[in-house]
Amino acid sequence: MGHAKKRVAETQMTKTQKTKGKRRATAESMAKKQREISVSEFFTKNRHLLGFDNPRKALLTGVKEAVDNSLDACEEAGILPDLIVEIRPIPGQEQRFTMIVEDNGPGIVKAQIPNIFGKLLYGSKFHRLKQSRGQQGIGISAAGMYGQLTTGSPIRIISRTGSRRPAHRFEVRINTTKNKPEFTDEEVDWEKPHGTRVEIDMEAEFRKGQRSVGEYLKQTAVANPHVRILYRFPDNHEIFYDRVVQELPPETKEIKPHPHGVELGLLIKLLSDSKERTLSSFLQHEFSRVSAAVAKKICDQAKLSPRAHPKRIAREEADALHSSIQNTKIMSPPTNCIAPIGQDVLLAGLKKEIKADFYVAATRPPSVYRGNPFLVEAALAYGREGDTMEVTETGKIVARKRASSLDTELLGNADEAIRLVRFANRVPLQYQQSACAISKGVIGINWRSYGMQQPRGALPIGPMVLVVHIASVWVPFTSESKEAIASYPEIIKEIKLAVQECGRKLGAHIRKGKRIATEHRKRSYIELYLPHIGIGLQEILGLDDKTRDEDVEILRGILERSRKI
Amino acid sequence: MGHAKKRVAETQMTKTQKTKGKRRATAESMAKKQREISVSEFFTKNRHLLGFDNPRKALLTGVKEAVDNSLDACEEAGILPDLIVEIRPIPGQEQRFTMIVEDNGPGIVKAQIPNIFGKLLYGSKFHRLKQSRGQQGIGISAAGMYGQLTTGSPIRIISRTGSRRPAHRFEVRINTTKNKPEFTDEEVDWEKPHGTRVEIDMEAEFRKGQRSVGEYLKQTAVANPHVRILYRFPDNHEIFYDRVVQELPPETKEIKPHPHGVELGLLIKLLSDSKERTLSSFLQHEFSRVSAAVAKKICDQAKLSPRAHPKRIAREEADALHSSIQNTKIMSPPTNCIAPIGQDVLLAGLKKEIKADFYVAATRPPSVYRGNPFLVEAALAYGREGDTMEVTETGKIVARKRASSLDTELLGNADEAIRLVRFANRVPLQYQQSACAISKGVIGINWRSYGMQQPRGALPIGPMVLVVHIASVWVPFTSESKEAIASYPEIIKEIKLAVQECGRKLGAHIRKGKRIATEHRKRSYIELYLPHIGIGLQEILGLDDKTRDEDVEILRGILERSRKI
């Protein structure tokens, strides 16, 4: 008995020890858990940051990343883009689809394929300032990673760089622990002389309508009239967007950073990385708009020799140099690096899609934020019952014949918020509208002064589609998924100016419409009461019926002339 | 002449060649530009993603990241946190401040300091499921990187892990090209037995009021009553938040992922990385809530042997295993890993800060999104003129004496949107309110049914502060800056349920208030007209003044009794 008791006591003690003994963490125990996180692991866990929140959005994001890359590559190589986009259900696998994007671009050299598709943060567009759709080196490898995560399948690529070279077929997986590709490669027959084809199996949901792949491709075709897209989607449907213009948009130039947009830390890094021998040549070659004279001015003000060696500039000297740069007047960055869509293309796109009463467009001159050139353009279609009108480029309003039908589906109803269509570097943006600088700019305008209703802090109300495009050598997005533009004050200001320019012409149109409507109402009163006045006159003056009718007609004529309708 | 002409012609040709000769890119020329992008380079260029958009926000973000780390470390080590937060202007340097956060935590071992402060994506919290403030391994090194970028100065750290060990002082810079730390280290005297002090010079703007460091610290003190914070800010001001409770919040447990939240790709990775010898033990040890019986069920359904070797599971078998897991009923994840702030603390915080008419709080039971347990709690203060009321825990409304003053500054005016205070794992969220799941949940509620005004798609209107807290082992933020919570349907649903629970009680209060107000109005009419009725009666019946007044009093009594005021 005594023995058994002891054993019970022992067990209890062990239990207590276990509970009490569970020590809290110390610096040493915490240190053991510290480790590196690979960027792929980070984005796998945070895949919503890349636009892979849910199966529906994932499909759109995947297609978008592949199409962006195809268009960028075609344009850089001077090829008119010819795309095939296909969404194919995987038999027997509900909620799984294969997305395919095939282009006639320059192809990708063999050695680069694994990294481009199987490594996050790898690419050619990040380290330069040039207007392009892609800019981060994340997009397409993230789409492949999402496909791999949800279906276990690798991303499949066929690419060929010329008719005299063989096509290669790759299967690429991403090792998320190391952020490195694992791949197979084989030569294959491919009918295209050059181009790239990407296939990704993914958990997805196929839908039509707002924020769908179809909607995205349609808007892409509108903003890129030089592109031809064949879109195949489930149940053997096909939509073909033919090219409308036979020329590529003007090629945009890569520029150097503007000195005023460079932060101190970056300046220090550039100085220590520089291969230039003198401060003067460093300033002239690393930045745009710095002549020898400007370089000298900057150095003088910083009390540094223009012949000093860049690598030997001390921290305090760099600080002085930075202040001096900020205080020196330097020409604005070159703006031939920006290619707008253009008023004609924007208006043509609107007119093709929407039958409205009134169209107008405006393009702002280029401007600068954080040293980066950018440009905003806007266009709108406004539809109400009544005569079709158009504003000419000189601002004159011309009446045209009545529109065949009011496209309420696209324009929205008169009592709903306007439809806002956003583009960044010719790419339509589908999600996160409320977080976007474009929305903030549009909401910040006083639409009542143009005769529209506008609830406080919201988009205006009315049957209207408003298109806004921002083009820049570097578009600041609010997240890696590139769905909304960050609210830099300079950008919001330009958005407002572009939209206000359209708004003022719209205001004139709406006021005129209101004036006409008011006159119509007054006129209908006159029409209503004139016969009664006639009868009154007949009774008082004893007129016969014919004279009465003649008098009524005379009165009508007088009144109409006086109202000038 | 002929010679001169030729030279001109040559020059022209060269010019033409130069223009025409500028060849478009090829696959080969593009390949040369392809290169790796370090995660630090990426976030330097995209620093707005980390919350360093502008000098004002940068100061708040920097303090927040340091305070989050200090509180996490103290709590893990079982130490009641004692913090000093200081914002110090740098003499002669406008727009530059030093931010200092010092704690009494366990300290950081020497070898880890450079990586923790000088490398993005490094930490102990990413690879685990445990409720904590930090979770990404980005925050504090990003703050240091921003400081370095804008001032050129290194981040300075003093840390000591115990009274018998020396304190170390580090200066850490981040090499952004390599995402690696460069540092100096020296032993120093420090009066604290253990703790960590972080100093960062940065371009910043110091402000008070909404979304300031002060506001953030105040809200932190409210949600963390076990914390003591001394806050020093420019012009020799100090605010001291003493601790209100002497106990740490219950320690939360680290949990294994729940099988239902694991994607196929992750399952494949876990299988190939596993050190377990059988599929059964793999399932039991890598996941929560999988017993031997459940493991067998999963294996049977997938037609796999429970004794199969995890590393030898083929892709198709993994797919079957994944489906089988999804189709097997498995107990919900454990919820002792979640520590709410608690209704008492939330109400006490509201009552301390705001004198309102009515307070109520609600805590939801834990729920699950993507396999991660989470919990929502809400509290609100509603203030109107009139009697102070309170709802007891049983839901009964008790009238109290009139409030001393209506705190309109905090509650907002009656015709403005309510004030929403958001917390995630006890951290107050200051920015991006409109993008947050909390806002979406609150806006999605029909506030009119509680007697409040609500514009379409907007927060309700009224003098009210609403606090919502989400606690989870992994909070899904919409960006690396952790300002807003991603809109998972399960999370929005729980937010709605918690707020609706408060809303219903508020509705009863408002309805009662309205009833009283209506009665007051009716009563005032009676008071207004009774004397006139008296005079009328006097005239008709020929009463003397005294009888008239008596009759009026009788009438008043009857009417008041019948209206039950």
HADDOCK unambig.tbl for C-alpha pairs under 7 A between the chains (distance, minus, plus):
assign (segid A and resid 24 and name CA) (segid B and resid 76 and name CA) 6.27 0.50 0.50
assign (segid A and resid 24 and name CA) (segid B and resid 77 and name CA) 5.00 0.50 0.50
assign (segid A and resid 24 and name CA) (segid B and resid 78 and name CA) 5.89 0.50 0.50
assign (segid A and resid 25 and name CA) (segid B and resid 76 and name CA) 5.56 0.50 0.50
assign (segid A and resid 25 and name CA) (segid B and resid 77 and name CA) 4.56 0.50 0.50
assign (segid A and resid 26 and name CA) (segid B and resid 77 and name CA) 5.68 0.50 0.50
assign (segid A and resid 26 and name CA) (segid B and resid 106 and name CA) 5.99 0.50 0.50
assign (segid A and resid 27 and name CA) (segid B and resid 106 and name CA) 5.41 0.50 0.50
assign (segid A and resid 27 and name CA) (segid B and resid 107 and name CA) 5.74 0.50 0.50
assign (segid A and resid 27 and name CA) (segid B and resid 108 and name CA) 5.29 0.50 0.50
assign (segid A and resid 27 and name CA) (segid B and resid 109 and name CA) 5.92 0.50 0.50
assign (segid A and resid 27 and name CA) (segid B and resid 161 and name CA) 6.23 0.50 0.50
assign (segid A and resid 28 and name CA) (segid B and resid 109 and name CA) 6.42 0.50 0.50
assign (segid A and resid 31 and name CA) (segid B and resid 109 and name CA) 6.60 0.50 0.50
assign (segid A and resid 31 and name CA) (segid B and resid 112 and name CA) 6.63 0.50 0.50
assign (segid A and resid 33 and name CA) (segid B and resid 124 and name CA) 5.04 0.50 0.50
assign (segid A and resid 34 and name CA) (segid B and resid 123 and name CA) 4.80 0.50 0.50
assign (segid A and resid 34 and name CA) (segid B and resid 124 and name CA) 4.20 0.50 0.50
assign (segid A and resid 35 and name CA) (segid B and resid 122 and name CA) 5.63 0.50 0.50
assign (segid A and resid 35 and name CA) (segid B and resid 123 and name CA) 5.44 0.50 0.50
assign (segid A and resid 35 and name CA) (segid B and resid 124 and name CA) 6.20 0.50 0.50
assign (segid A and resid 36 and name CA) (segid B and resid 121 and name CA) 6.14 0.50 0.50
assign (segid A and resid 36 and name CA) (segid B and resid 122 and name CA) 4.41 0.50 0.50
assign (segid A and resid 36 and name CA) (segid B and resid 123 and name CA) 6.50 0.50 0.50
assign (segid A and resid 37 and name CA) (segid B and resid 121 and name CA) 5.04 0.50 0.50
assign (segid A and resid 37 and name CA) (segid B and resid 122 and name CA) 5.53 0.50 0.50
assign (segid A and resid 38 and name CA) (segid B and resid 121 and name CA) 6.96 0.50 0.50
assign (segid A and resid 49 and name CA) (segid B and resid 478 and name CA) 6.26 0.50 0.50
assign (segid A and resid 49 and name CA) (segid B and resid 479 and name CA) 6.23 0.50 0.50
assign (segid A and resid 76 and name CA) (segid B and resid 24 and name CA) 6.25 0.50 0.50
assign (segid A and resid 76 and name CA) (segid B and resid 25 and name CA) 5.57 0.50 0.50
assign (segid A and resid 77 and name CA) (segid B and resid 24 and name CA) 4.99 0.50 0.50
assign (segid A and resid 77 and name CA) (segid B and resid 25 and name CA) 4.57 0.50 0.50
assign (segid A and resid 77 and name CA) (segid B and resid 26 and name CA) 5.69 0.50 0.50
assign (segid A and resid 78 and name CA) (segid B and resid 24 and name CA) 5.87 0.50 0.50
assign (segid A and resid 106 and name CA) (segid B and resid 26 and name CA) 5.99 0.50 0.50
assign (segid A and resid 106 and name CA) (segid B and resid 27 and name CA) 5.41 0.50 0.50
assign (segid A and resid 107 and name CA) (segid B and resid 27 and name CA) 5.73 0.50 0.50
assign (segid A and resid 108 and name CA) (segid B and resid 27 and name CA) 5.29 0.50 0.50
assign (segid A and resid 109 and name CA) (segid B and resid 27 and name CA) 5.92 0.50 0.50
assign (segid A and resid 109 and name CA) (segid B and resid 28 and name CA) 6.41 0.50 0.50
assign (segid A and resid 109 and name CA) (segid B and resid 31 and name CA) 6.60 0.50 0.50
assign (segid A and resid 112 and name CA) (segid B and resid 31 and name CA) 6.62 0.50 0.50
assign (segid A and resid 121 and name CA) (segid B and resid 36 and name CA) 6.14 0.50 0.50
assign (segid A and resid 121 and name CA) (segid B and resid 37 and name CA) 5.04 0.50 0.50
assign (segid A and resid 121 and name CA) (segid B and resid 38 and name CA) 6.95 0.50 0.50
assign (segid A and resid 122 and name CA) (segid B and resid 35 and name CA) 5.64 0.50 0.50
assign (segid A and resid 122 and name CA) (segid B and resid 36 and name CA) 4.41 0.50 0.50
assign (segid A and resid 122 and name CA) (segid B and resid 37 and name CA) 5.52 0.50 0.50
assign (segid A and resid 123 and name CA) (segid B and resid 34 and name CA) 4.79 0.50 0.50
assign (segid A and resid 123 and name CA) (segid B and resid 35 and name CA) 5.44 0.50 0.50
assign (segid A and resid 123 and name CA) (segid B and resid 36 and name CA) 6.51 0.50 0.50
assign (segid A and resid 124 and name CA) (segid B and resid 33 and name CA) 5.05 0.50 0.50
assign (segid A and resid 124 and name CA) (segid B and resid 34 and name CA) 4.20 0.50 0.50
assign (segid A and resid 124 and name CA) (segid B and resid 35 and name CA) 6.20 0.50 0.50
assign (segid A and resid 148 and name CA) (segid B and resid 265 and name CA) 5.72 0.50 0.50
assign (segid A and resid 149 and name CA) (segid B and resid 263 and name CA) 6.22 0.50 0.50
assign (segid A and resid 149 and name CA) (segid B and resid 264 and name CA) 5.86 0.50 0.50
assign (segid A and resid 149 and name CA) (segid B and resid 265 and name CA) 3.65 0.50 0.50
assign (segid A and resid 149 and name CA) (segid B and resid 266 and name CA) 6.19 0.50 0.50
assign (segid A and resid 150 and name CA) (segid B and resid 263 and name CA) 5.86 0.50 0.50
assign (segid A and resid 150 and name CA) (segid B and resid 264 and name CA) 5.41 0.50 0.50
assign (segid A and resid 150 and name CA) (segid B and resid 265 and name CA) 5.74 0.50 0.50
assign (segid A and resid 151 and name CA) (segid B and resid 264 and name CA) 6.21 0.50 0.50
assign (segid A and resid 151 and name CA) (segid B and resid 265 and name CA) 6.65 0.50 0.50
assign (segid A and resid 152 and name CA) (segid B and resid 264 and name CA) 6.21 0.50 0.50
assign (segid A and resid 152 and name CA) (segid B and resid 265 and name CA) 5.07 0.50 0.50
assign (segid A and resid 161 and name CA) (segid B and resid 27 and name CA) 6.25 0.50 0.50
assign (segid A and resid 263 and name CA) (segid B and resid 149 and name CA) 6.22 0.50 0.50
assign (segid A and resid 263 and name CA) (segid B and resid 150 and name CA) 5.84 0.50 0.50
assign (segid A and resid 264 and name CA) (segid B and resid 149 and name CA) 5.86 0.50 0.50
assign (segid A and resid 264 and name CA) (segid B and resid 150 and name CA) 5.38 0.50 0.50
assign (segid A and resid 264 and name CA) (segid B and resid 151 and name CA) 6.18 0.50 0.50
assign (segid A and resid 264 and name CA) (segid B and resid 152 and name CA) 6.22 0.50 0.50
assign (segid A and resid 265 and name CA) (segid B and resid 148 and name CA) 5.69 0.50 0.50
assign (segid A and resid 265 and name CA) (segid B and resid 149 and name CA) 3.62 0.50 0.50
assign (segid A and resid 265 and name CA) (segid B and resid 150 and name CA) 5.69 0.50 0.50
assign (segid A and resid 265 and name CA) (segid B and resid 151 and name CA) 6.60 0.50 0.50
assign (segid A and resid 265 and name CA) (segid B and resid 152 and name CA) 5.04 0.50 0.50
assign (segid A and resid 266 and name CA) (segid B and resid 149 and name CA) 6.16 0.50 0.50
assign (segid A and resid 435 and name CA) (segid B and resid 435 and name CA) 6.50 0.50 0.50
assign (segid A and resid 478 and name CA) (segid B and resid 49 and name CA) 6.28 0.50 0.50
assign (segid A and resid 479 and name CA) (segid B and resid 49 and name CA) 6.23 0.50 0.50
assign (segid A and resid 479 and name CA) (segid B and resid 479 and name CA) 6.34 0.50 0.50
